Amino acid sequence: MEHLTRSSRGRIAGAAALGAVSLVAAVVTSVQPAGAVPAAQAGCQAGSFGVTPALGWLALTPPRTVTVTSSQLIKADVTADVGVDAGAELRLGWAVNGSAPFEGTFGPANFANHQEFFEARSTFALISVGAGTTTVQPFVRLSGASTKRATVLHRCSSAEGNTS
């Protein structure tokens, strides 16, 4: 077995660290850039807001508009940092073309349960649309006793379809 000096062990550790950094850099550069989805189809908000059961449905993000050339399923994504009181859950619904929110129709309805700390939540919906322009918007409501509360922090949404 080969004996390694402190200096050679340091060089090996340095080379391994450099290799790991190179691998991470390669993965990061292979990800599709954020600018690939047009601005009308994606965006984020940094402000926070509170949710109580009495408030009913609240817009999670502004509406996103998608124009497609044929009938198809479009994909709408939403993600947010959320904190929820014990004994409550944040429900998700999607409004299509200005309708009231549909809960559990296009994807999961339970967006966030209580955790010890705030946690990032993400999900998506698959929505069947006809050719033309469709607007989708995620909404949330709190299910729980009237004294329960949720807080929504940073949040993003996007919508995309096949335009070819």
C-alpha positions, 0 to 999 in steps of 0.5 A: 500500500502506498504511503501518502505524505500530508502534502500529497493528501492535500493535493489529492483532496484539492483535486477531488474538490476541483473535480466536484466544482467542475461537475457542479458547474457543468450541471448548472450550465446545462440547465435551461436559462430562466429567459427561455420562458417569455415574461408573460408566462413566468414571474416571481414575487418577493413580498409576503402575505398572511392567509386565514380561513376567513379570507377565502381564495387569495391570488398566489401570483399574477395570471400567466398567459399562454397562446397555443396553436392547437388543443392540448394540455398546458403545464402550469407550475407554482412554487412558494416558501410557506409556513402553516400553523399546526392543524391547518393546510393551505389549499391550491386552486387554479383559475382558468380564463378568469373563472373561480378557482378549481380545487383539485381539478387540474392537479394536487389540492393540498399545497402545504401542511404544518412543518416545524419551519417554513418550507419550499412547496412546488407543484404543477397542474395539467390543464386541457385548453383549446387553440388560442390564448388561455390565462391561468392563475394559482390561488390559495385558501387556508383550511382550518380553525378560524384562529389558524394562519399561514404565511406565504413568502417568495413565490413563482409561477409559470405556464407553458404549452407546445406552440408548434 
